[in-house]
Amino acid sequence: MSMQGVRAVASGLALRLALFCDLASAAADCGRLSPRDCQEREARTLKANYLRNLQFVDQPPSGDGYVEGVDGSLTVARSLSGPPRITGTVTIEHLVGRFRHRLASSRDVMQYGREAKVAGTVTVRSGRLAIYSPVDIDFWQMAALFVDRPVRGEASPDELLLKGWKRIDVEPGSTVRFTAQLIAVGGDHLLLLHAPDGEASDIEMTLLPP
């Protein structure tokens, strides 16, 4: 992909995140604020609104668990440059503790390390379920896309970087819509699941195009 294409993709991702965060002050009139102060204000607004809309944690629970009775049908569509698109269904009879469930795998080294995400619905019949999605966002650079006089070439302030995990909670008997970033390990793409009560049973996921 060309550098122009990379920038276009980055701008598109930033715009979708800004809309998710309900950034009402995008391209705002900063009055007498300096360009740097204006961009910092926008970045702080983005970060505050983003955190307001989700459960954020620094680290997921530790430990290794396991799953039993995995079934379903998944389709993985791959391209030469883009991320894999994973759709279909997954059912898990029993989850114990924390487990990284593999949704896709490839032996093609060109596919290694590519970012991928899934979106859809999830239900659990017994026990609570938590899905963890890695987060790595630079709100300073994102804010530069929405101010009249962006500041370029400066290191992003540490307090405007966010690195950790988004937690999606699923209560027994409920159906939850979710979007999650997958963990890339070599050619594998993994979804991090956790049973906060120790065990969870009869988990069903329907994955749609993100």
C-alpha positions, 0 to 999 in steps of 0.5 A: 500500500502506498504512503498516500493510501496509509494516510487515507486509512489512518484518517478514516480510522480516526474519523470513525473513532472521533464519531464514536467519541461524539467529538462535538468540538471537531474543527472548533474555533479555538479563539485565542488559544495557541495551535498547541493548546488547541490541539491538546484541548481537542485531544483531551476531549477525544480521550475523555469521551472515548473512556466514557463509552467503555470499560478500560483496564490496564491489563487483563486477568493473568493465568491460563485457562481452557475451553471445551466443546468448540464448534461453529463455522468461520470464513476468513477472507484475506487480501494482499495488503489488508487485514483478514475479514472473519465472519461466521459462528463460534460456539463454546460449551465450557470456558475456564479462566482466561483463554486466547481463542484462535479465530484465524491462522495462516502459514503465509509470512506475509499475513503475520502480525496484521491487525484484525478485528471482529464484530458481532453479537455474543451470548452466554447462558451460564456464568459471566463472560468478559472479552478483552480487546487491546487498545493503543491510541494516540489522541494527540495525533488524532486531534491533529486531523480536526483542528485548523492549525495542526501541530506536526513533528512533536512527540505525543504527550504521554498523558494523551497516549492510551495503551491497555485493554477494552473490556466487554462484559456479558451477563448470563442470558444477555446478548451483547453487540461487540467489536474487538481487536484480535491479538496477532501472534505470528500467523494466528489471530486470537480473541481473549476471553475470560470467565470472571466467575471461574467458569462460563458455559454455552457461549455463542458468537455470531461474527459479522463484517466489521 
